[in-house]
Amino acid sequence: MAIGLHGYQYSVYSRIVRLALHEKRVAYDWVEVNPFAQNIPASYLAMHPFTRVPALVHDGFVVYETGAITRYVDEAFEGPKLQSMEPRTRARCNQIMSIVDSYAYWPLVRQVFSHGVFRPRMGLPADESEFRKGLEATPRILSALERTLVEGPYLCGHQLSLADIHLAPIIGYFVLAPEGKTLLWKHLRLRDWWVDFSERNSFVATTPRLPQA
Ligand SMILES: N[C@@H](CCC(=O)N[C@@H](CS)C(=O)NCC(=O)O)C(=O)O
């Protein structure tokens, strides 16, 4: 059984898949692909025509789009189940994954983290107005996510799910900006969820090595 994960070391979406594989205890080979590079290999573009990462290859079967990959990983491999069969719990988890993709990723990662943390650390030009726009968009997103945390300790109740795995890397980057951490700390249940998740072995083991501030 050969599993290859094509991803970028700093990519939150690649980390989501790494977390899912780690939690399922599935071994894989990592193939580094920088989606922002000018010279993305043609072999990768043949797999992922939208020039994003990640993409998973399992015994010749190629799948891209992170939610599709993590659901596949959960269903194709042994290990703890990361999706509930109960319709409302499952709907809530899918809703959270969709909130992350549709509303959270851009402001929290591409605006706050990229312009407030990543670009300055990489010595790249950063845009303060993008950073501010991201911060302004955030309270509504954090409040919506916090509202899902009614039963805890996980986002969808008593068991770890793909929803936790989908959100954690996004929050992990967001709180590296002190302004982001301050905003998260106003949402106590979400903060507690985050502190717990950040201590999981899978999360620690997949921490990207960012340049120091
Ligand atoms: N819809 C894609 C989004 C993946 C995505 O945006 N990945 C980022 C890295 S975290 C990327 O490849 N960005 C390259 C770009 O924006 O050009 C998925 O779910 O996998």
The ligand as an SDF file (V2000), in Angstrom:
LIG
                    3D

 20 19  0  0  0  0  0  0  0  0999 V2000
  -10.0230   24.0790   -1.8850 N   0  0  0  0  0  0  0  0  0  0  0  0
   -8.6680   23.6430   -1.6230 C   0  0  0  0  0  0  0  0  0  0  0  0
   -7.8950   24.8010   -1.0330 C   0  0  0  0  0  0  0  0  0  0  0  0
   -6.4250   24.4690   -0.8280 C   0  0  0  0  0  0  0  0  0  0  0  0
   -5.5800   25.7240   -0.7050 C   0  0  0  0  0  0  0  0  0  0  0  0
   -6.0440   26.8630   -0.8770 O   0  0  0  0  0  0  0  0  0  0  0  0
   -4.2990   25.5040   -0.3990 N   0  0  0  0  0  0  0  0  0  0  0  0
   -3.3920   26.6140   -0.3510 C   0  0  0  0  0  0  0  0  0  0  0  0
   -2.2790   26.3510    0.6460 C   0  0  0  0  0  0  0  0  0  0  0  0
   -2.8890   26.2420    2.3000 S   0  0  0  0  0  0  0  0  0  0  0  0
   -2.7610   26.8040   -1.7110 C   0  0  0  0  0  0  0  0  0  0  0  0
   -2.4640   25.8340   -2.3820 O   0  0  0  0  0  0  0  0  0  0  0  0
   -2.5760   28.0530   -2.1200 N   0  0  0  0  0  0  0  0  0  0  0  0
   -1.9450   28.3850   -3.3530 C   0  0  0  0  0  0  0  0  0  0  0  0
   -2.5250   29.6080   -3.9720 C   0  0  0  0  0  0  0  0  0  0  0  0
   -3.3960   30.2530   -3.3600 O   0  0  0  0  0  0  0  0  0  0  0  0
   -2.1240   29.9240   -5.0900 O   0  0  0  0  0  0  0  0  0  0  0  0
   -8.6830   22.4360   -0.6940 C   0  0  0  0  0  0  0  0  0  0  0  0
   -9.6660   22.2350    0.0270 O   0  0  0  0  0  0  0  0  0  0  0  0
   -7.7110   21.6500   -0.7250 O   0  0  0  0  0  0  0  0  0  0  0  0
  1  2  1  0
  2  3  1  0
  2 18  1  0
  3  4  1  0
  4  5  1  0
  5  6  2  0
  5  7  1  0
  7  8  1  0
  8  9  1  0
  8 11  1  0
  9 10  1  0
 11 12  2  0
 11 13  1  0
 13 14  1  0
 14 15  1  0
 15 16  2  0
 15 17  1  0
 18 19  2  0
 18 20  1  0
M  END
$$$$
